[in-house]
Amino acid sequence: MPTALRIGIIGGGIAGLTAAYRLARQGHRIVLWERQRQLGGQAAAFPLLGTALEYFYHHLFLSDRDIVRLLEELGLADRLVWLPSRVGFFARGRIYPLSSALDVLRLGVVPLPDRLRIGLVTFYLQHVRDWQRFEYVTAEQWLRRWVGHRAFERVWGAQLHAKFGPRAGDVAMAWFWNKIYLRTQSRRSLFERERLGYILGSFNVLIDSLAAAIQEAGGAIHSGVRVEAIVRHDDSWLVRESSGATTLVDVIVATVPSPLVAKLFPQLPETYRHKLLGTTYQAAVTLLLQSRHRLSDIYWLNIGDPDLPYTGIIEHTNFIPPSYYQGRHLIYVSKYVEQSHPYLALRDEEVLAAALHHLPKVNPSFSPEWIEDYWVFREHAAQPIVTLRYSEQIPEHRTPLPGVYVANTAQIYPEDRGTNYSVRLGNVVAAMIADDLRQGRIAPSTRVSGSSDR
């Protein structure tokens, strides 16, 4: 390919792998760096009970068309299953089913008039298309007005606080609108349970297939390798790894969190750096329990009770049956916190001890003896916080630096971050590079190819 570029991809999550896959298939020479030994970012899985399971819980929605097309393209369509799920809401010491419109009408945590308002607002939001007006009002302001103070405090406000803590009042209504809109798109009608998708064998099936396709196309993947610095070298970029090895590339695609992009490229103009550094992330701590018994019959349990200090409890084996996991039950106990929160610094055994104290509130029969094994996973940049006028703050994919592109979760909007939209990010930036090459905005280096200390 006479116009082949040397392209460096920083970050081996779903966006980085998708971009690398697309660009490698176009004939470009790809080098991908991922600081973790495991590819896949937050979608990665680890071996467990004869199969694999994600470090952080994952599923797909019926509207997730980009990732479904990619699975089909890779010959993995038969690994994707769509199953009904059960959603619940924990408040005032008990579980309320919340899988359909009828469940909303039975939501005893608020009086019937409040339930009717919640149902009507949900119906309205799922039919809204001009979401842009929700950029200029917070979720708290809008919801208090339309569902009332009591319903807000006990239901949606409680969930916002469980996820965003002291920043809950800053979250734009555009973010909340998407949560309602997306979940209702996975139901055929208001009175049916949503259907969600999962890749049997874990999302590693997709991750490993992408990695294999990249390498088959001549791409190089360096996992467990951290990029330390990137400097301009004539008409190329010199990438220096933690080992000291260097690689020359024509183009760089950074898929890592925005603050890290700003650190790697201190020469970026201040206006662009301001957008990068303006992104605030919530961190996440997830405790995964391997249990002899199930905790409840709910797959996705939202928490709206201050006495249960978690964001959600996701019982994976109430979605994918325990028979896939040698009869064991797998339960995620999730807590989102600000990056300075002391919960992030707790030792694994302290995280477990706290959960063992609180889980009897969900099921009084629960006993610590149920637990056969446990794992604790942490992610400091788990959730970008969508604030007012967020679209004005999003950094462009094309940076002001020649041949440098950014594709990360802070640019997923108005949708929330997720594997489907990471695939879309990878597709978009790969198409953008192809177009820029055609238009002459980027070009292969005039230096002799193959410059690398590896």
C-alpha positions in Angstrom: 0.0 0.0 0.0 1.9 3.1 -1.2 0.1 5.4 1.3 0.4 3.1 4.3 0.8 5.0 7.6 2.6 3.9 10.7 -0.1 4.3 13.3 0.3 4.1 17.1 -2.7 3.3 19.2 -2.4 4.1 22.9 -4.9 2.0 24.9 -6.1 -1.5 24.2 -9.7 -1.1 25.3 -12.6 -1.7 22.9 -12.2 1.6 21.1 -8.4 1.2 20.6 -8.8 -2.4 19.4 -11.6 -1.5 17.0 -9.6 1.4 15.5 -6.5 -0.8 15.2 -8.6 -3.5 13.5 -10.1 -1.1 11.0 -6.8 0.6 10.2 -4.8 -2.6 9.9 -7.4 -3.9 7.4 -6.8 -0.7 5.4 -3.2 -1.7 5.1 -1.6 0.6 7.7 1.2 -0.6 10.0 -0.3 -0.7 13.5 1.5 -0.7 16.9 -0.8 -0.8 19.9 0.2 -0.2 23.5 -1.8 -1.3 26.5 -0.4 -0.7 30.0 -2.4 -3.7 31.5 -1.4 -7.2 30.5 -5.0 -7.9 29.7 -6.5 -6.2 26.6 -10.1 -4.9 26.7 -10.1 -2.2 29.2 -13.2 -2.2 31.4 -14.7 -5.0 29.3 -11.9 -7.4 30.0 -12.6 -10.8 31.6 -10.5 -13.2 33.6 -10.6 -17.1 33.7 -13.2 -18.4 36.1 -15.0 -21.7 36.7 -14.1 -23.2 33.3 -15.0 -20.0 31.3 -14.3 -16.3 31.9 -16.1 -13.4 33.5 -15.7 -9.6 33.2 -13.9 -7.7 35.9 -16.8 -5.2 35.7 -20.3 -6.3 34.8 -21.3 -6.0 31.1 -24.3 -6.5 28.9 -25.7 -5.2 25.6 -28.9 -3.4 24.8 -31.1 -4.1 21.7 -30.1 -0.7 20.3 -26.4 -1.6 20.4 -26.1 -2.1 16.6 -22.4 -1.1 16.1 -21.0 -3.9 18.3 -23.5 -6.4 16.9 -22.4 -5.7 13.4 -18.7 -6.1 14.5 -19.5 -9.5 16.1 -21.2 -10.6 12.9 -18.2 -9.3 10.8 -15.9 -11.4 13.0 -18.0 -14.5 12.7 -19.1 -14.4 16.4 -22.8 -13.8 15.9 -23.6 -17.3 17.3 -21.9 -16.4 20.6 -24.4 -13.5 21.3 -27.6 -14.3 23.2 -30.5 -12.1 24.1 -32.3 -12.9 27.3 -35.0 -11.2 29.5 -33.6 -9.5 32.6 -35.2 -8.6 36.0 -34.6 -5.1 37.3 -35.2 -4.1 40.9 -35.0 -1.1 43.2 -33.9 -1.4 46.8 -35.4 1.2 49.2 -36.6 1.3 52.7 -35.1 -2.1 53.5 -36.8 -4.1 50.7 -36.6 -5.0 47.0 -39.2 -3.6 44.6 -39.4 -5.2 41.1 -38.9 -2.6 38.5 -38.9 -4.4 35.1 -42.1 -3.0 33.5 -44.6 -0.1 33.6 -46.8 -2.2 35.9 -44.0 -2.5 38.4 -43.7 1.3 38.5 -47.4 1.5 39.5 -46.6 -1.0 42.3 -43.6 0.9 43.6 -44.7 1.2 47.2 -41.8 3.5 48.2 -43.9 6.4 47.1 -47.7 7.0 47.1 -49.8 6.2 44.0 -49.9 9.8 42.7 -46.1 9.9 42.7 -46.0 6.5 40.9 -48.3 7.8 38.2 -46.1 10.9 37.7 -42.9 8.7 37.5 -44.7 6.5 34.9 -45.9 9.5 32.8 -42.4 11.1 32.9 -40.8 7.8 31.9 -43.2 7.5 29.0 -42.5 11.1 27.9 -38.7 10.7 28.1 -38.6 7.5 26.1 -40.3 9.4 23.2 -38.1 12.5 23.3 -35.8 13.0 20.4 -34.7 16.7 20.8 -32.6 15.9 23.8 -30.3 19.0 23.3 -32.6 21.2 25.5 -31.7 18.9 28.4 -28.1 20.1 28.2 -29.1 23.4 29.9 -30.8 22.0 33.0 -29.6 19.6 35.7 -31.4 16.3 36.2 -32.2 17.3 39.7 -33.9 20.6 38.7 -35.9 19.0 35.9 -37.0 15.9 37.8 -38.0 17.8 40.9 -40.3 19.9 38.8 -42.0 17.1 36.9 -42.1 14.2 39.4 -42.2 16.2 42.6 -39.8 16.5 45.5 -40.9 13.4 47.3 -40.7 11.1 44.3 -37.3 12.6 43.3 -35.8 12.2 46.8 -37.0 8.6 47.2 -36.4 7.2 43.7 -34.4 9.0 41.0 -32.6 11.4 43.3 -31.6 8.5 45.6 -30.1 6.7 42.6 -28.3 9.8 41.3 -26.7 10.3 44.7 -25.7 6.6 44.9 -23.8 7.0 41.7 -22.4 10.5 41.8 -22.3 11.4 45.5 -21.6 15.1 46.1 -21.6 15.7 42.3 -25.2 14.4 41.9 -26.6 17.9 41.6 -24.2 18.8 38.8 -25.4 16.0 36.4 -27.2 17.3 33.3 -30.6 16.1 32.4 -29.2 15.0 29.1 -27.4 12.2 30.8 -30.5 11.1 32.7 -32.6 11.3 29.6 -30.3 8.8 27.8 -30.5 6.3 30.7 -34.3 6.3 30.4 -34.4 6.3 26.6 -31.8 3.5 26.3 -33.4 1.1 28.7 -36.8 1.5 27.2 -35.4 0.7 23.8 -34.6 -2.8 25.1 -38.3 -3.5 25.7 -40.8 -4.4 23.0 -43.5 -2.7 25.0 -44.0 -0.9 28.3 -45.5 -4.0 29.8 -42.6 -6.4 28.9 -39.3 -6.9 30.6 -36.2 -5.6 28.8 -34.1 -8.0 26.8 -30.3 -7.7 27.1 -27.4 -9.3 25.3 -24.3 -11.1 26.4 -21.4 -12.8 24.6 -21.3 -16.4 25.9 -17.7 -17.0 27.1 -17.4 -13.3 28.1 -16.5 -10.2 26.2 -13.0 -11.7 25.9 -14.4 -13.6 22.9 -14.7 -10.3 21.1 -11.4 -8.9 22.5 -9.4 -11.9 21.6 -10.9 -12.1 18.1 -10.0 -8.4 17.5 -6.5 -8.9 18.7 -6.0 -11.9 16.5 -7.3 -10.1 13.4 -5.0 -7.1 14.1 -1.9 -9.4 14.3 -3.0 -11.4 11.3 -3.0 -8.1 9.3 0.6 -7.4 10.4 -0.2 -5.2 13.5 1.9 -5.4 16.7 0.3 -5.5 20.1 2.4 -4.7 23.2 0.4 -5.4 26.4 1.7 -4.8 29.8 3.7 -1.8 28.3 3.2 1.8 29.4 3.8 4.7 27.1 6.0 7.2 29.0 6.5 10.1 26.6 5.7 11.2 23.1 7.7 13.8 21.3 7.8 15.3 17.8 10.7 14.0 15.7 11.0 15.7 12.3 7.6 14.8 10.6 6.9 11.8 12.9 6.1 11.1 16.5 8.6 9.3 18.7 6.9 7.1 21.3 9.0 6.1 24.3 7.9 3.1 26.4 8.5 2.5 30.1 11.3 0.1 29.1 13.1 2.9 27.2 12.3 1.4 23.8 11.1 3.9 21.1 9.0 3.7 18.1 8.4 6.2 15.2 4.9 6.6 13.9 3.1 9.0 11.6 -0.2 9.0 13.4 -1.3 8.5 17.0 -4.7 7.6 18.3 -5.0 8.1 22.0 -8.0 6.2 23.6 -6.9 6.7 27.2 -8.7 9.0 29.7 -8.5 12.7 28.9 -6.2 13.7 31.8 -3.6 11.2 30.6 -3.8 12.5 27.0 -3.0 16.0 28.4 0.0 14.6 30.3 1.3 12.7 27.2 1.0 15.8 25.0 2.0 18.9 27.1 2.5 20.8 23.8 -1.2 20.9 23.1 -2.7 24.4 22.9 -4.3 25.6 26.2 -7.8 25.7 24.7 -7.7 22.0 23.8 -6.0 21.1 27.1 -8.7 22.9 29.0 -11.3 20.6 27.4 -9.3 17.6 28.3 -8.7 18.6 31.9 -12.3 19.7 32.3 -13.5 16.1 32.3 -14.2 14.8 35.8 -14.5 11.1 36.3 -16.2 9.0 38.9 -14.2 6.0 40.2 -15.6 2.6 40.7 -14.9 -0.2 43.1 -16.5 -3.5 42.3 -16.6 -6.5 44.6 -17.3 -9.8 42.9 -18.5 -12.7 45.0 -18.6 -16.4 44.2 -21.5 -17.8 46.2 -23.1 -21.1 46.8 -26.6 -19.5 46.8 -28.2 -16.5 45.1 -28.8 -13.3 46.9 -32.1 -12.5 45.2 -34.0 -13.2 42.0 -33.0 -9.8 40.5 -30.3 -9.3 37.9 -29.9 -5.5 38.2 -30.7 -4.1 41.6 -30.5 -0.3 41.8 -29.9 1.1 45.2 -32.0 4.0 46.6 -31.5 3.3 50.4 -28.9 5.3 52.4 -28.5 2.3 54.7 -27.1 0.3 51.8 -24.0 2.3 50.7 -23.7 0.9 47.2 -24.6 2.0 43.7 -26.0 -1.3 42.5 -25.9 -5.1 43.0 -25.7 -7.0 39.8 -26.3 -10.7 40.1 -24.8 -12.0 36.9 -26.1 -15.5 37.3 -29.7 -14.2 37.4 -29.1 -13.3 33.8 -26.7 -16.0 32.5 -27.7 -19.1 34.4 -25.4 -20.7 37.1 -25.1 -23.8 34.9 -22.5 -21.9 32.8 -20.4 -21.4 35.9 -20.4 -24.9 37.5 -23.5 -24.1 39.4 -22.0 -21.2 41.3 -23.7 -17.8 41.8 -21.8 -14.7 40.8 -22.7 -11.3 42.4 -21.2 -7.9 41.7 -21.4 -5.3 44.5 -20.7 -2.0 42.9 -19.9 1.4 44.4 -19.1 4.6 42.4 -17.1 7.2 44.3 -15.2 10.4 43.7 -11.6 9.8 43.0 -10.5 11.2 46.4 -12.9 8.9 48.3 -11.2 6.8 51.0 -13.2 3.7 49.9 -10.8 3.5 46.9 -7.9 2.9 49.3 -9.5 0.2 51.4 -7.8 -3.2 51.4 -9.6 -6.0 49.6 -10.5 -7.7 52.8 -12.0 -4.5 54.2 -14.2 -4.1 51.1 -15.4 -7.7 51.6 -16.0 -7.2 55.3 -18.2 -4.1 54.6 -20.3 -6.1 52.1 -20.7 -9.0 54.4 -22.1 -6.6 57.0 -24.6 -5.0 54.6 -25.8 -7.9 52.4 -28.2 -9.3 55.0 -30.2 -6.1 54.5 -31.0 -7.4 51.0 -31.6 -11.0 52.0 -31.9 -11.7 55.8 -30.9 -15.4 55.1 -27.5 -14.4 53.7 -24.6 -15.9 55.5 -20.8 -15.2 55.0 -20.5 -19.0 54.7 -22.2 -18.8 51.3 -19.0 -17.0 49.9 -16.5 -19.4 48.4 -14.2 -16.7 46.8 -14.1 -13.0 46.1 -12.2 -10.4 44.0 -12.0 -6.6 44.2 -11.5 -4.5 41.1 -10.9 -0.7 40.9 -11.2 1.8 38.1 -10.3 5.4 38.7 -11.7 6.7 35.4 -14.9 4.7 35.3 -17.6 7.3 34.5 -17.2 10.7 33.0 -19.6 13.1 34.8 -21.9 14.8 32.2 -22.5 18.4 33.4 -24.4 21.3 31.8 -23.5 22.2 28.2 -21.4 19.1 28.0 -21.3 19.2 24.2 -19.3 22.4 24.3 -16.7 20.8 26.5 -16.0 17.7 24.5 -12.5 17.6 22.9 -12.5 17.1 19.2 -11.3 13.8 17.8 -8.8 15.7 15.6 -6.4 17.5 18.0 -4.5 20.6 17.0 -1.3 18.6 16.7 -0.5 17.0 13.3 -1.6 13.4 13.1 -2.8 13.1 16.7 -6.4 11.9 17.4 -8.3 11.3 20.6 -11.1 8.7 21.0 -12.2 8.1 24.6 -15.3 7.7 26.7 -15.5 11.4 27.5 -16.5 11.9 23.9 -19.4 9.5 24.0 -22.4 11.8 24.1 -25.4 12.0 24.6 -25.1 8.2 25.1 -23.3 7.0 28.2 -20.0 5.1 27.9 -20.4 1.4 26.9 -18.9 -1.2 24.7 -21.2 -0.4 21.8 -20.2 3.2 21.8 -16.5 2.3 22.2 -16.8 0.3 19.0 -18.4 3.3 17.3 -15.6 5.5 18.5 -13.1 3.2 16.9 -15.0 3.1 13.7 -15.3 6.9 13.6 -11.7 7.7 14.2 -10.5 5.1 11.7 -12.8 6.6 9.1 -11.5 10.0 10.0 -7.9 9.0 9.5 -8.8 7.4 6.1 -10.5 10.6 5.0 -7.6 12.8 6.2 -5.2 10.6 4.3 -7.3 11.0 1.1 -7.5 14.7 1.6 -3.8 15.1 2.1 -4.2 16.4 5.7 -1.9 13.6 6.9 0.8 11.7 5.0 3.4 8.9 5.6 6.8 10.1 6.8 9.5 10.8 4.2 12.0 9.0 6.5 13.0 5.5 5.9 10.4 3.2 7.4 11.1 0.7 10.2 12.7 3.2 12.7 12.4 1.5 16.1 14.5 0.4 19.0 12.3 -2.7 19.5 
